[in-house]
Amino acid sequence: MKKQVLHTIVWKEGRLFVAKFLELELASQGKTSKEALKNLKEALDLYLEDEEVGNIPFPSVEQVTTQTIFVH
């Protein structure tokens, strides 16, 4: 089994929390951040269900940073 690290971000949109992987175009939501992350894991399991993990081009993330920008 191949080990792969995936980074997630979670934010609140209205009444729901959204969880998204940085390396994959995969996201989910829930009423709490914990539920959103649980749903994201389930989405990943479904995504990988019929895929060979070795065939998925996981990008390498060497550094994750945050930046503050001001929008006028």
ABEGO torsion letter per residue (X at the ends): XBBBBBBBBBBBBEABBBBBBAABBBBBBBABAAAAAAAAAAAAAAAAAABBAAABBBBBBABBBBBBBBBX
